Amino acid sequence: MKWLQAHGNNPGDLTRLGPGLYVAGLQYFAVQLLAALRWPRPYSISRDTISDLGNTACGTWNGRYVCSPLHDLMNGSFIVLGITMLLGSVLISRRYGNGRLTATGFTAIGFSGLGVVMVGVFPENSVPALHALGSELPFTLGNAALIAIAISLAMPLLLRICVFLSGVTALLALAAYASSHYLGLGEGGIERVVAYPQTICLAAIGCYLIAVSPPGRSRTAHRTTSRDDHPTRQPLP
């Protein structure tokens, strides 16, 4: 917190940290793969849901056999993903959230991150109601936020289109998922159409913002005098 207070007034110091946190969310996919490979029975991305990887018991759950030896790792991954979404959104919004729609979009992603943390803290077989509430936040707010960010944030046209279509596709898939219409993909498959585009798009946005962000200002090049709060720029050697 002291570090953020000391550096928060200098956007150059945090320019790449926020986007970097978005990119760090990709760990979520690697951990899913590791957890799935440890199942005693073959894990199916079509039949089994993402949350099944964090289920803490072995047995039948919602008509499916579930047994995830690495459930602690998976739930930890959910928590880390949520934290990167939340903190990344706060930092990026400070630098790029000048417009109301952009700020609203990153705020929604931040709340979605809180939901993902809830998914990890409350596995599906522990407190199902809180687990469901946690998953609903990124499924609804997060995917709607992609559309808002695509419309308002200055990005290359191709990236803007991809983010916009990802948000629209995920929301349409959510409607099918919520009504138990799995479109031939299975419950796990349609859930991934809802969930995966968000993490991928945030990582892509993070990569783009890192690429276009200027390096942080040197402390010798940006000082504040004791007489006022206005920065006095010193010539670089």
Steps between C-alpha positions, in 0.01 A plus 500: 500500500783743588661418166177583316465825692857596424480417130130544421540868408756411237312305229825399337588280797181293467445514125605143435408340833123503444516351149759252626254375759245439224757293311585308817142372504602250232635279780135396536518288186826328595366405843178365347703271278712376791196438719312320221794269428503380862141373497486123560238479227539695175383859539273617218494868399160431344333321790681639806487862609791722596380508860521119515878544502468680833253258656650382829338155516497185290160368400193589298421869460207617285491163329872500417783310665740756644842439654764774480816426702636846416187684613700725735724609213197569281322701766819694562514572127146639511600730785815618323304563179243704688769708671676572170168607347418727795839665548569515127171680443569752777843585362395508135198715579725755673701533180251439222153536653447862399161446334195400699433186295863388522507554877170314534638208300813464712295539818279212385808288431618579853173381652522192277840433655338500842257241370784280377661523844169379648505202262838397642414569863168315479539188282183368338449230765561727801258794484325456163301825526810715549688305235216562253487870589873528447482341156208718394701820541762428230246321282272805490688815606833387360375413154288815480811693601686361199245666274531832685881491485499405133283801421681756714868409541741615229620176339584374151187425299567125481544471877193714558289275276632182662428625852153622403405173328642299789277685745192457281573131437557432869172666599308304237667181623405597855134520400526150351690370805250645746210339312679162480538521123854378452498521119668162462805615700403345832466686828874541540546603139239777499627625836842547347352706218363726774814512713811472283461802267509739794836383634649482150376848407631655821841344433493633143406849622778475757756407234390791281517754785846374598616539140380861470582614854796735540766401754462641850652841559831514678481639851776745411297618204176561694529663839260694718622809682418554865336836423219372283337187363592566137775278355823667403663324207877476514700464179633155443878474461 
